[in-house]
């Protein structure tokens, strides 16, 4: 485990689940579509995205299967390797009802063995 993995694990409050969910990210340059590889009620990791700078603020729309989209804001909190793809995003300013839906979605997946370790 690297120092950055340890720090991320300490900051993370909710269990991450492995999932493929479509997410739209908007910033000052426009918008892009992504697929999330890890998801929790508090954030997500995009393993195939060109990362924004740590500290960048974005608008996020999560497209959960069979649900209306969830909208919130996000902040880039982790870019494991600037030479490759990927970034960690922390969610904030999410409506309470949407937070409950996202929590129920991730808890439903964690019961099916999709829990991400670390």
ChimeraX commands (.cxc) that place a marker at each C-alpha (Angstrom):
marker #1 position 0.00,0.00,0.00 radius 0.5
marker #1 position 1.31,3.45,-0.90 radius 0.5
marker #1 position 1.03,6.53,1.29 radius 0.5
marker #1 position -1.68,7.93,-1.00 radius 0.5
marker #1 position -3.74,4.73,-0.71 radius 0.5
marker #1 position -3.51,4.83,3.06 radius 0.5
marker #1 position -4.56,8.46,3.20 radius 0.5
marker #1 position -7.50,7.81,0.88 radius 0.5
marker #1 position -8.63,4.85,2.96 radius 0.5
marker #1 position -8.57,6.97,6.11 radius 0.5
marker #1 position -10.59,9.77,4.46 radius 0.5
marker #1 position -13.17,7.42,2.95 radius 0.5
marker #1 position -16.24,7.10,5.16 radius 0.5
marker #1 position -18.32,4.75,3.04 radius 0.5
marker #1 position -17.56,1.42,1.46 radius 0.5
marker #1 position -16.89,1.51,-2.28 radius 0.5
marker #1 position -18.54,-0.93,-4.66 radius 0.5
marker #1 position -17.38,-2.07,-8.08 radius 0.5
marker #1 position -19.88,-0.96,-10.65 radius 0.5
marker #1 position -20.12,0.50,-14.11 radius 0.5
marker #1 position -22.35,3.57,-14.03 radius 0.5
marker #1 position -22.52,6.37,-16.60 radius 0.5
marker #1 position -21.64,9.80,-15.25 radius 0.5
marker #1 position -21.71,13.21,-16.89 radius 0.5
marker #1 position -19.11,15.67,-15.61 radius 0.5
marker #1 position -19.35,19.40,-16.39 radius 0.5
marker #1 position -16.65,21.96,-15.78 radius 0.5
marker #1 position -15.70,25.38,-17.16 radius 0.5
marker #1 position -14.57,23.73,-20.42 radius 0.5
marker #1 position -17.81,21.86,-21.17 radius 0.5
marker #1 position -18.94,18.35,-20.38 radius 0.5
marker #1 position -17.70,14.80,-20.77 radius 0.5
marker #1 position -19.21,11.35,-20.30 radius 0.5
marker #1 position -17.46,8.80,-18.10 radius 0.5
marker #1 position -17.90,5.34,-16.67 radius 0.5
marker #1 position -17.31,4.96,-12.95 radius 0.5
marker #1 position -15.39,1.90,-11.76 radius 0.5
marker #1 position -15.83,2.42,-7.98 radius 0.5
marker #1 position -18.79,4.15,-6.38 radius 0.5
marker #1 position -19.80,5.06,-2.83 radius 0.5
marker #1 position -22.38,7.48,-1.41 radius 0.5
marker #1 position -19.51,9.94,-0.86 radius 0.5
marker #1 position -17.71,9.77,-4.19 radius 0.5
marker #1 position -16.44,7.83,-7.17 radius 0.5
marker #1 position -13.30,6.80,-9.01 radius 0.5
marker #1 position -13.12,7.25,-12.77 radius 0.5
marker #1 position -10.48,4.83,-14.03 radius 0.5
marker #1 position -10.55,5.83,-17.69 radius 0.5
marker #1 position -10.90,9.60,-17.55 radius 0.5
marker #1 position -8.35,12.26,-18.32 radius 0.5
marker #1 position -8.02,13.78,-14.86 radius 0.5
marker #1 position -8.90,17.30,-13.84 radius 0.5
marker #1 position -6.51,18.96,-11.40 radius 0.5
marker #1 position -6.85,18.07,-7.72 radius 0.5
marker #1 position -9.14,20.65,-6.12 radius 0.5
marker #1 position -11.15,21.24,-9.31 radius 0.5
marker #1 position -14.90,21.64,-8.82 radius 0.5
marker #1 position -17.33,20.02,-11.27 radius 0.5
marker #1 position -21.05,19.41,-11.73 radius 0.5
marker #1 position -21.95,15.71,-11.70 radius 0.5
marker #1 position -24.93,13.77,-13.06 radius 0.5
marker #1 position -25.04,10.08,-12.08 radius 0.5
marker #1 position -27.15,7.74,-14.21 radius 0.5
marker #1 position -28.09,4.80,-12.00 radius 0.5
marker #1 position -29.84,1.91,-13.77 radius 0.5
marker #1 position -33.62,2.28,-13.67 radius 0.5
marker #1 position -33.47,5.57,-11.74 radius 0.5
marker #1 position -33.87,9.24,-12.54 radius 0.5
marker #1 position -30.45,10.94,-12.71 radius 0.5
marker #1 position -28.80,12.19,-9.53 radius 0.5
marker #1 position -27.20,15.62,-9.70 radius 0.5
marker #1 position -24.64,17.09,-7.33 radius 0.5
marker #1 position -21.30,18.83,-7.27 radius 0.5
marker #1 position -17.94,17.17,-7.00 radius 0.5
marker #1 position -14.35,17.97,-6.16 radius 0.5
marker #1 position -11.34,16.13,-7.56 radius 0.5
marker #1 position -9.53,14.74,-4.52 radius 0.5
marker #1 position -7.19,12.16,-6.02 radius 0.5
marker #1 position -5.19,11.77,-9.21 radius 0.5
marker #1 position -3.06,8.65,-8.67 radius 0.5
marker #1 position -0.80,9.21,-11.67 radius 0.5
marker #1 position -0.88,12.34,-13.86 radius 0.5
marker #1 position 0.72,10.38,-16.74 radius 0.5
marker #1 position -2.22,7.98,-16.93 radius 0.5
marker #1 position -5.97,8.15,-16.75 radius 0.5
marker #1 position -8.08,8.23,-13.60 radius 0.5
marker #1 position -9.29,10.52,-10.82 radius 0.5
marker #1 position -11.14,10.31,-7.53 radius 0.5
marker #1 position -14.11,12.60,-6.99 radius 0.5
marker #1 position -15.82,13.56,-3.71 radius 0.5
marker #1 position -19.54,14.39,-3.94 radius 0.5
marker #1 position -21.15,17.36,-2.18 radius 0.5
marker #1 position -24.33,19.45,-2.38 radius 0.5
marker #1 position -26.42,16.36,-3.13 radius 0.5
marker #1 position -30.13,16.49,-2.28 radius 0.5
marker #1 position -31.03,14.38,0.74 radius 0.5
marker #1 position -33.42,12.20,-1.29 radius 0.5
marker #1 position -30.71,11.60,-3.92 radius 0.5
marker #1 position -28.19,10.75,-1.20 radius 0.5
marker #1 position -30.65,8.17,0.14 radius 0.5
marker #1 position -31.12,6.67,-3.35 radius 0.5
marker #1 position -27.38,6.46,-3.94 radius 0.5
marker #1 position -26.82,4.88,-0.52 radius 0.5
marker #1 position -29.54,2.29,-1.18 radius 0.5
marker #1 position -28.04,1.53,-4.61 radius 0.5
marker #1 position -24.50,1.01,-3.27 radius 0.5
marker #1 position -25.68,-0.97,-0.23 radius 0.5
marker #1 position -27.65,-3.24,-2.55 radius 0.5
marker #1 position -24.50,-3.91,-4.56 radius 0.5
marker #1 position -22.29,-4.44,-1.51 radius 0.5
marker #1 position -24.53,-7.34,-0.48 radius 0.5
marker #1 position -23.83,-9.04,-3.81 radius 0.5
marker #1 position -20.04,-9.24,-3.37 radius 0.5
marker #1 position -19.09,-6.13,-5.34 radius 0.5
marker #1 position -17.22,-4.50,-2.46 radius 0.5
marker #1 position -13.92,-2.82,-3.35 radius 0.5
marker #1 position -11.13,-3.50,-0.84 radius 0.5
marker #1 position -8.73,-0.75,0.17 radius 0.5
marker link #1:1,2 radius 0.2
marker link #1:2,3 radius 0.2
marker link #1:3,4 radius 0.2
marker link #1:4,5 radius 0.2
marker link #1:5,6 radius 0.2
marker link #1:6,7 radius 0.2
marker link #1:7,8 radius 0.2
marker link #1:8,9 radius 0.2
marker link #1:9,10 radius 0.2
marker link #1:10,11 radius 0.2
marker link #1:11,12 radius 0.2
marker link #1:12,13 radius 0.2
marker link #1:13,14 radius 0.2
marker link #1:14,15 radius 0.2
marker link #1:15,16 radius 0.2
marker link #1:16,17 radius 0.2
marker link #1:17,18 radius 0.2
marker link #1:18,19 radius 0.2
marker link #1:19,20 radius 0.2
marker link #1:20,21 radius 0.2
marker link #1:21,22 radius 0.2
marker link #1:22,23 radius 0.2
marker link #1:23,24 radius 0.2
marker link #1:24,25 radius 0.2
marker link #1:25,26 radius 0.2
marker link #1:26,27 radius 0.2
marker link #1:27,28 radius 0.2
marker link #1:28,29 radius 0.2
marker link #1:29,30 radius 0.2
marker link #1:30,31 radius 0.2
marker link #1:31,32 radius 0.2
marker link #1:32,33 radius 0.2
marker link #1:33,34 radius 0.2
marker link #1:34,35 radius 0.2
marker link #1:35,36 radius 0.2
marker link #1:36,37 radius 0.2
marker link #1:37,38 radius 0.2
marker link #1:38,39 radius 0.2
marker link #1:39,40 radius 0.2
marker link #1:40,41 radius 0.2
marker link #1:41,42 radius 0.2
marker link #1:42,43 radius 0.2
marker link #1:43,44 radius 0.2
marker link #1:44,45 radius 0.2
marker link #1:45,46 radius 0.2
marker link #1:46,47 radius 0.2
marker link #1:47,48 radius 0.2
marker link #1:48,49 radius 0.2
marker link #1:49,50 radius 0.2
marker link #1:50,51 radius 0.2
marker link #1:51,52 radius 0.2
marker link #1:52,53 radius 0.2
marker link #1:53,54 radius 0.2
marker link #1:54,55 radius 0.2
marker link #1:55,56 radius 0.2
marker link #1:56,57 radius 0.2
marker link #1:57,58 radius 0.2
marker link #1:58,59 radius 0.2
marker link #1:59,60 radius 0.2
marker link #1:60,61 radius 0.2
marker link #1:61,62 radius 0.2
marker link #1:62,63 radius 0.2
marker link #1:63,64 radius 0.2
marker link #1:64,65 radius 0.2
marker link #1:65,66 radius 0.2
marker link #1:66,67 radius 0.2
marker link #1:67,68 radius 0.2
marker link #1:68,69 radius 0.2
marker link #1:69,70 radius 0.2
marker link #1:70,71 radius 0.2
marker link #1:71,72 radius 0.2
marker link #1:72,73 radius 0.2
marker link #1:73,74 radius 0.2
marker link #1:74,75 radius 0.2
marker link #1:75,76 radius 0.2
marker link #1:76,77 radius 0.2
marker link #1:77,78 radius 0.2
marker link #1:78,79 radius 0.2
marker link #1:79,80 radius 0.2
marker link #1:80,81 radius 0.2
marker link #1:81,82 radius 0.2
marker link #1:82,83 radius 0.2
marker link #1:83,84 radius 0.2
marker link #1:84,85 radius 0.2
marker link #1:85,86 radius 0.2
marker link #1:86,87 radius 0.2
marker link #1:87,88 radius 0.2
marker link #1:88,89 radius 0.2
marker link #1:89,90 radius 0.2
marker link #1:90,91 radius 0.2
marker link #1:91,92 radius 0.2
marker link #1:92,93 radius 0.2
marker link #1:93,94 radius 0.2
marker link #1:94,95 radius 0.2
marker link #1:95,96 radius 0.2
marker link #1:96,97 radius 0.2
marker link #1:97,98 radius 0.2
marker link #1:98,99 radius 0.2
marker link #1:99,100 radius 0.2
marker link #1:100,101 radius 0.2
marker link #1:101,102 radius 0.2
marker link #1:102,103 radius 0.2
marker link #1:103,104 radius 0.2
marker link #1:104,105 radius 0.2
marker link #1:105,106 radius 0.2
marker link #1:106,107 radius 0.2
marker link #1:107,108 radius 0.2
marker link #1:108,109 radius 0.2
marker link #1:109,110 radius 0.2
marker link #1:110,111 radius 0.2
marker link #1:111,112 radius 0.2
marker link #1:112,113 radius 0.2
marker link #1:113,114 radius 0.2
marker link #1:114,115 radius 0.2
marker link #1:115,116 radius 0.2
marker link #1:116,117 radius 0.2
marker link #1:117,118 radius 0.2
view
